[in-house]
Amino acid sequence: MGADLEGDLFEESWALFHARLVALLSAGVEMGSFALFAPSEAAEPQCFQVLWTDNCRTLRIDASAGGTSEVGFDPDEATTMLSRCEACADAVIATVRDEYGLLHPALLTVAADDDLSGLIDILQLARTEDVGVDANATPGNQAQVLWPDDTVTLDDMVLTHLRDRFGAVETDEDGDHPIQPGGFGMWVRVAQGQPAINMMAVVLRGVVDRKRTDTELNILNRTCSWVRWSRRGTTVWQELTMLARPFVPEQFDGLLNLFANTGLETLPDLCDRIDVRD
């Protein structure tokens, strides 16, 4: 990984994942094991098998690439089950993030044996069986997965894909790529020093009542999971940020379409609710 993609960029997301791990480990005591799958540059994803052993006195993490981590507890030590689960969640994240180098927990998928199958949604991850590659799939119908070494390479991948889809796409002086999917004007930009792609659009200019505008945007933001709206001065922006290492063009297209369609669908309502200068 290039130097400009290194470091812990998503601490809040890892903290939330830690809390969900604690909840799952607490709820699933003595009920079985689960596995986390992380994307890999190899043909098969990296797998981390997590299970309690020794009457819940040891949590073991087996990595498919080799290596086992264990967290053990002295039976004579007065520790609560909650404190054990917190220590175990620390160990899982240390293995997946710090040793393996995964940037964000959303890149993980999860699978479990029958005993834990009903509980793994606590982690709020995609289930591996729902996103796994079809064993009968051919190279022509598998999703393309690309691994940029740095943000320069990622930007080249993004621009190449945009030109394949939209034709002559240029880069402006800010490093943004302007496009108009479905007639919706927007910009695409690779984030500086982060493995992420930003989608941006100006949807309103010259708002009259800033306080009312902020109230309306807060209401709108509570109803949409992906897209966010904000006011900068008298201009209203629509934005979306997606992780892009690995860069999956099919996923990029899906979110780009979602972004543009959301903008086209919400703009009439915004114009009705927010007054702008003529």
C-alpha positions as a Markdown table, in Angstrom:
| # | Residue | x | y | z |
|---|---|---|---|---|
| 1 | Met | 0.0 | 0.0 | 0.0 |
| 2 | Gly | 1.3 | 3.4 | -0.9 |
| 3 | Ala | 2.4 | 5.8 | 1.9 |
| 4 | Asp | -0.5 | 8.2 | 1.3 |
| 5 | Leu | -3.0 | 5.4 | 2.0 |
| 6 | Glu | -1.5 | 4.4 | 5.3 |
| 7 | Gly | -2.7 | 5.1 | 8.8 |
| 8 | Asp | -5.9 | 4.7 | 10.7 |
| 9 | Leu | -8.4 | 6.9 | 8.7 |
| 10 | Phe | -11.6 | 5.6 | 10.1 |
| 11 | Glu | -11.3 | 5.4 | 13.9 |
| 12 | Glu | -15.0 | 6.1 | 14.5 |
| 13 | Ser | -16.1 | 3.2 | 12.3 |
| 14 | Trp | -13.7 | 0.9 | 14.0 |
| 15 | Ala | -15.0 | 2.0 | 17.4 |
| 16 | Leu | -18.6 | 1.2 | 16.3 |
| 17 | Phe | -17.4 | -2.2 | 15.0 |
| 18 | His | -15.7 | -2.9 | 18.3 |
| 19 | Ala | -19.0 | -2.2 | 20.2 |
| 20 | Arg | -20.9 | -4.6 | 17.8 |
| 21 | Leu | -18.3 | -7.2 | 18.3 |
| 22 | Val | -18.7 | -7.0 | 22.1 |
| 23 | Ala | -22.4 | -7.4 | 21.7 |
| 24 | Leu | -22.1 | -10.4 | 19.4 |
| 25 | Leu | -19.5 | -12.1 | 21.6 |
| 26 | Ser | -21.6 | -11.5 | 24.7 |
| 27 | Ala | -24.8 | -12.8 | 23.1 |
| 28 | Gly | -23.1 | -15.7 | 21.4 |
| 29 | Val | -21.3 | -17.2 | 24.4 |
| 30 | Glu | -20.9 | -21.0 | 24.0 |
| 31 | Met | -23.1 | -20.9 | 20.9 |
| 32 | Gly | -20.6 | -21.5 | 18.1 |
| 33 | Ser | -18.1 | -19.7 | 15.9 |
| 34 | Phe | -18.2 | -17.1 | 13.2 |
| 35 | Ala | -15.8 | -16.0 | 10.4 |
| 36 | Leu | -14.9 | -12.6 | 9.0 |
| 37 | Phe | -13.8 | -12.4 | 5.4 |
| 38 | Ala | -11.6 | -9.6 | 4.1 |
| 39 | Pro | -10.8 | -8.8 | 0.4 |
| 40 | Ser | -7.5 | -10.0 | -0.8 |
| 41 | Glu | -5.3 | -9.5 | -3.8 |
| 42 | Ala | -5.1 | -13.3 | -3.9 |
| 43 | Ala | -7.8 | -15.4 | -5.6 |
| 44 | Glu | -9.5 | -16.2 | -2.3 |
| 45 | Pro | -10.4 | -13.7 | 0.4 |
| 46 | Gln | -8.6 | -13.7 | 3.7 |
| 47 | Cys | -10.6 | -15.5 | 6.4 |
| 48 | Phe | -10.5 | -15.0 | 10.2 |
| 49 | Gln | -12.3 | -17.7 | 12.2 |
| 50 | Val | -13.4 | -16.6 | 15.6 |
| 51 | Leu | -14.4 | -19.0 | 18.3 |
| 52 | Trp | -14.6 | -19.5 | 22.1 |
| 53 | Thr | -12.7 | -22.5 | 23.5 |
| 54 | Asp | -11.9 | -23.9 | 27.0 |
| 55 | Asn | -15.3 | -23.1 | 28.5 |
| 56 | Cys | -15.2 | -19.5 | 27.3 |
| 57 | Arg | -11.8 | -19.0 | 29.0 |
| 58 | Thr | -10.0 | -18.5 | 25.6 |
| 59 | Leu | -11.0 | -16.8 | 22.4 |
| 60 | Arg | -9.1 | -18.1 | 19.3 |
| 61 | Ile | -8.7 | -16.3 | 16.0 |
| 62 | Asp | -7.4 | -18.4 | 13.2 |
| 63 | Ala | -6.3 | -16.6 | 10.0 |
| 64 | Ser | -6.4 | -18.5 | 6.7 |
| 65 | Ala | -3.1 | -17.0 | 5.7 |
| 66 | Gly | -1.5 | -18.7 | 8.7 |
| 67 | Gly | -1.2 | -17.8 | 12.3 |
| 68 | Thr | -3.4 | -18.0 | 15.4 |
| 69 | Ser | -4.1 | -15.4 | 18.0 |
| 70 | Glu | -5.5 | -16.3 | 21.4 |
| 71 | Val | -6.9 | -14.3 | 24.3 |
| 72 | Gly | -7.0 | -16.3 | 27.5 |
| 73 | Phe | -8.4 | -15.6 | 31.0 |
| 74 | Asp | -7.4 | -17.0 | 34.3 |
| 75 | Pro | -10.4 | -19.0 | 35.8 |
| 76 | Asp | -9.4 | -17.7 | 39.2 |
| 77 | Glu | -9.4 | -14.1 | 38.1 |
| 78 | Ala | -12.5 | -12.1 | 38.9 |
| 79 | Thr | -13.3 | -10.8 | 35.4 |
| 80 | Thr | -16.8 | -10.2 | 34.1 |
| 81 | Met | -18.0 | -11.6 | 30.8 |
| 82 | Leu | -18.3 | -8.1 | 29.5 |
| 83 | Ser | -14.7 | -7.3 | 30.2 |
| 84 | Arg | -13.7 | -10.6 | 28.5 |
| 85 | Cys | -15.7 | -9.7 | 25.4 |
| 86 | Glu | -14.2 | -6.3 | 25.3 |
| 87 | Ala | -10.7 | -7.7 | 25.4 |
| 88 | Cys | -11.6 | -10.3 | 22.8 |
| 89 | Ala | -13.0 | -7.6 | 20.5 |
| 90 | Asp | -9.7 | -5.7 | 20.9 |
| 91 | Ala | -7.9 | -8.8 | 19.8 |
| 92 | Val | -10.1 | -9.4 | 16.7 |
| 93 | Ile | -9.6 | -5.8 | 15.5 |
| 94 | Ala | -5.8 | -6.0 | 16.2 |
| 95 | Thr | -5.7 | -9.0 | 13.9 |
| 96 | Val | -7.9 | -7.7 | 11.2 |
| 97 | Arg | -6.9 | -4.1 | 11.1 |
| 98 | Asp | -3.4 | -3.8 | 12.6 |
| 99 | Glu | -1.9 | -7.1 | 11.4 |
| 100 | Tyr | -3.7 | -7.7 | 8.2 |
| 101 | Gly | -4.0 | -4.0 | 7.3 |
| 102 | Leu | -7.7 | -3.7 | 6.6 |
| 103 | Leu | -8.7 | 0.0 | 6.3 |
| 104 | His | -12.4 | -0.1 | 7.2 |
| 105 | Pro | -14.7 | -2.7 | 8.8 |
| 106 | Ala | -17.3 | -2.3 | 6.1 |
| 107 | Leu | -15.0 | -4.2 | 3.7 |
| 108 | Leu | -15.6 | -7.3 | 5.8 |
| 109 | Thr | -18.3 | -9.9 | 5.3 |
| 110 | Val | -19.4 | -12.4 | 7.9 |
| 111 | Ala | -20.5 | -16.0 | 8.1 |
| 112 | Ala | -21.4 | -18.2 | 11.0 |
| 113 | Asp | -22.4 | -21.8 | 11.9 |
| 114 | Asp | -26.0 | -22.6 | 12.5 |
| 115 | Asp | -25.9 | -21.7 | 16.2 |
| 116 | Leu | -24.8 | -18.1 | 15.6 |
| 117 | Ser | -26.5 | -17.5 | 12.2 |
| 118 | Gly | -29.3 | -15.6 | 13.7 |
| 119 | Leu | -27.1 | -13.3 | 15.7 |
| 120 | Ile | -24.4 | -12.2 | 13.2 |
| 121 | Asp | -26.5 | -9.4 | 11.9 |
| 122 | Ile | -25.5 | -7.6 | 15.1 |
| 123 | Leu | -22.2 | -6.7 | 13.3 |
| 124 | Gln | -24.1 | -4.9 | 10.5 |
| 125 | Leu | -21.9 | -6.5 | 7.9 |
| 126 | Ala | -22.9 | -8.2 | 4.6 |
| 127 | Arg | -23.3 | -11.9 | 4.9 |
| 128 | Thr | -20.6 | -13.8 | 2.9 |
| 129 | Glu | -23.2 | -16.1 | 1.3 |
| 130 | Asp | -25.0 | -13.0 | -0.1 |
| 131 | Val | -22.0 | -11.5 | -1.8 |
| 132 | Gly | -19.8 | -14.5 | -2.6 |
| 133 | Val | -18.6 | -15.1 | -6.2 |
| 134 | Asp | -20.7 | -17.8 | -7.9 |
| 135 | Ala | -18.6 | -20.9 | -8.3 |
| 136 | Asn | -19.9 | -21.3 | -11.9 |
| 137 | Ala | -19.2 | -17.7 | -12.8 |
| 138 | Thr | -17.0 | -16.9 | -15.7 |
| 139 | Pro | -14.4 | -14.1 | -15.9 |
| 140 | Gly | -16.8 | -12.2 | -18.1 |
| 141 | Asn | -19.5 | -11.9 | -15.5 |
| 142 | Gln | -17.5 | -11.6 | -12.3 |
| 143 | Ala | -17.2 | -8.1 | -10.8 |
| 144 | Gln | -13.9 | -6.5 | -11.6 |
| 145 | Val | -11.8 | -5.8 | -8.5 |
| 146 | Leu | -8.8 | -3.4 | -8.8 |
| 147 | Trp | -6.1 | -2.7 | -6.2 |
| 148 | Pro | -4.6 | 0.8 | -6.5 |
| 149 | Asp | -1.2 | 1.3 | -4.8 |
| 150 | Asp | -1.9 | 5.0 | -4.1 |
| 151 | Thr | -4.3 | 7.8 | -4.9 |
| 152 | Val | -2.6 | 8.7 | -8.1 |
| 153 | Thr | -3.2 | 5.2 | -9.4 |
| 154 | Leu | -6.8 | 5.3 | -8.1 |
| 155 | Asp | -7.5 | 8.6 | -9.9 |
| 156 | Asp | -6.2 | 7.1 | -13.1 |
| 157 | Met | -8.5 | 4.1 | -12.7 |
| 158 | Val | -11.5 | 6.3 | -11.9 |
| 159 | Leu | -10.9 | 8.7 | -14.9 |
| 160 | Thr | -10.4 | 5.7 | -17.3 |
| 161 | His | -13.6 | 4.2 | -16.1 |
| 162 | Leu | -15.5 | 7.5 | -16.4 |
| 163 | Arg | -14.2 | 8.0 | -20.0 |
| 164 | Asp | -15.2 | 4.4 | -20.9 |
| 165 | Arg | -18.7 | 5.2 | -19.7 |
| 166 | Phe | -19.3 | 8.9 | -20.6 |
| 167 | Gly | -16.8 | 9.5 | -23.4 |
| 168 | Ala | -14.6 | 12.7 | -23.2 |
| 169 | Val | -14.3 | 13.5 | -19.5 |
| 170 | Glu | -11.8 | 16.2 | -18.6 |
| 171 | Thr | -10.1 | 17.1 | -15.3 |
| 172 | Asp | -10.6 | 20.7 | -14.0 |
| 173 | Glu | -8.1 | 22.8 | -12.2 |
| 174 | Asp | -9.2 | 21.4 | -8.8 |
| 175 | Gly | -8.5 | 17.8 | -10.0 |
| 176 | Asp | -12.3 | 17.1 | -10.2 |
| 177 | His | -13.9 | 15.2 | -13.1 |
| 178 | Pro | -17.2 | 16.8 | -14.2 |
| 179 | Ile | -19.9 | 14.5 | -15.6 |
| 180 | Gln | -23.6 | 14.6 | -16.2 |
| 181 | Pro | -25.3 | 11.2 | -15.7 |
| 182 | Gly | -28.9 | 11.5 | -16.8 |
| 183 | Gly | -28.5 | 15.3 | -17.1 |
| 184 | Phe | -27.5 | 15.7 | -13.5 |
| 185 | Gly | -24.4 | 17.9 | -13.2 |
| 186 | Met | -21.8 | 16.6 | -10.7 |
| 187 | Trp | -18.1 | 16.2 | -10.0 |
| 188 | Val | -16.1 | 13.1 | -9.1 |
| 189 | Arg | -12.9 | 13.4 | -7.1 |
| 190 | Val | -10.4 | 11.1 | -5.5 |
| 191 | Ala | -9.9 | 12.2 | -1.9 |
| 192 | Gln | -6.4 | 13.5 | -1.0 |
| 193 | Gly | -4.4 | 10.9 | 0.9 |
| 194 | Gln | -7.4 | 8.6 | 1.4 |
| 195 | Pro | -8.6 | 5.5 | -0.4 |
| 196 | Ala | -11.9 | 7.2 | -1.2 |
| 197 | Ile | -13.9 | 8.7 | -4.0 |
| 198 | Asn | -16.0 | 11.9 | -3.4 |
| 199 | Met | -19.1 | 12.7 | -5.5 |
| 200 | Met | -20.3 | 16.3 | -5.3 |
| 201 | Ala | -23.0 | 18.5 | -6.8 |
| 202 | Val | -24.3 | 22.0 | -6.3 |
| 203 | Val | -28.1 | 21.7 | -6.1 |
| 204 | Leu | -29.1 | 25.2 | -5.0 |
| 205 | Arg | -27.5 | 28.6 | -5.1 |
| 206 | Gly | -28.5 | 31.8 | -3.4 |
| 207 | Val | -30.7 | 30.5 | -0.6 |
| 208 | Val | -32.6 | 33.3 | 1.3 |
| 209 | Asp | -33.2 | 31.8 | 4.7 |
| 210 | Arg | -30.1 | 30.0 | 6.0 |
| 211 | Lys | -31.7 | 28.8 | 9.2 |
| 212 | Arg | -34.7 | 27.3 | 7.5 |
| 213 | Thr | -32.4 | 25.8 | 4.8 |
| 214 | Asp | -30.3 | 24.0 | 7.6 |
| 215 | Thr | -33.5 | 22.7 | 9.1 |
| 216 | Glu | -34.8 | 21.3 | 5.8 |
| 217 | Leu | -31.4 | 19.7 | 5.1 |
| 218 | Asn | -31.3 | 18.1 | 8.5 |
| 219 | Ile | -34.7 | 16.5 | 7.8 |
| 220 | Leu | -33.5 | 15.3 | 4.4 |
| 221 | Asn | -30.3 | 13.8 | 5.8 |
| 222 | Arg | -32.2 | 11.7 | 8.3 |
| 223 | Thr | -34.1 | 10.0 | 5.4 |
| 224 | Cys | -31.2 | 9.0 | 3.2 |
| 225 | Ser | -28.5 | 6.5 | 4.1 |
| 226 | Trp | -25.9 | 7.3 | 1.5 |
| 227 | Val | -26.3 | 10.8 | 0.2 |
| 228 | Arg | -25.7 | 13.9 | 2.4 |
| 229 | Trp | -26.7 | 17.6 | 1.9 |
| 230 | Ser | -25.0 | 20.6 | 3.5 |
| 231 | Arg | -25.1 | 24.4 | 3.2 |
| 232 | Arg | -21.9 | 26.4 | 2.5 |
| 233 | Gly | -22.8 | 30.1 | 2.7 |
| 234 | Thr | -25.8 | 30.4 | 0.4 |
| 235 | Thr | -25.1 | 27.3 | -1.7 |
| 236 | Val | -26.5 | 23.8 | -1.0 |
| 237 | Trp | -24.2 | 20.8 | -1.8 |
| 238 | Gln | -25.1 | 17.2 | -2.3 |
| 239 | Glu | -22.2 | 14.7 | -1.5 |
| 240 | Leu | -21.4 | 11.0 | -1.2 |
| 241 | Thr | -18.1 | 9.4 | -0.2 |
| 242 | Met | -17.3 | 5.7 | -1.0 |
| 243 | Leu | -14.3 | 3.6 | 0.0 |
| 244 | Ala | -12.2 | 2.7 | -3.1 |
| 245 | Arg | -9.6 | 0.2 | -2.1 |
| 246 | Pro | -10.3 | -2.2 | -3.6 |
| 247 | Phe | -11.8 | -0.2 | -6.5 |
| 248 | Val | -14.8 | -2.1 | -7.9 |
| 249 | Pro | -16.1 | -0.3 | -11.0 |
| 250 | Glu | -19.5 | -2.1 | -10.7 |
| 251 | Gln | -20.0 | -0.7 | -7.2 |
| 252 | Phe | -18.8 | 2.7 | -8.3 |
| 253 | Asp | -21.3 | 2.8 | -11.1 |
| 254 | Gly | -24.1 | 1.7 | -8.7 |
| 255 | Leu | -23.3 | 4.5 | -6.3 |
| 256 | Leu | -22.9 | 7.0 | -9.0 |
| 257 | Asn | -26.3 | 6.2 | -10.4 |
| 258 | Leu | -27.8 | 6.3 | -6.9 |
| 259 | Phe | -26.2 | 9.8 | -6.4 |
| 260 | Ala | -27.5 | 11.2 | -9.7 |
| 261 | Asn | -31.0 | 9.7 | -9.3 |
| 262 | Thr | -31.3 | 10.9 | -5.8 |
| 263 | Gly | -30.4 | 14.4 | -6.8 |
| 264 | Leu | -32.9 | 14.4 | -9.7 |
| 265 | Glu | -35.6 | 13.1 | -7.4 |
| 266 | Thr | -35.1 | 15.4 | -4.4 |
| 267 | Leu | -34.4 | 18.7 | -6.3 |
| 268 | Pro | -38.1 | 19.5 | -7.0 |
| 269 | Asp | -38.9 | 19.1 | -3.3 |
| 270 | Leu | -35.9 | 21.2 | -2.2 |
| 271 | Cys | -37.0 | 24.0 | -4.6 |
| 272 | Asp | -40.5 | 23.9 | -3.0 |
| 273 | Arg | -39.1 | 24.0 | 0.6 |
| 274 | Ile | -36.2 | 26.4 | 0.2 |
| 275 | Asp | -36.5 | 29.9 | -1.2 |
| 276 | Val | -33.6 | 31.1 | -3.4 |
| 277 | Arg | -32.9 | 34.5 | -5.0 |
| 278 | Asp | -33.9 | 34.9 | -8.6 |
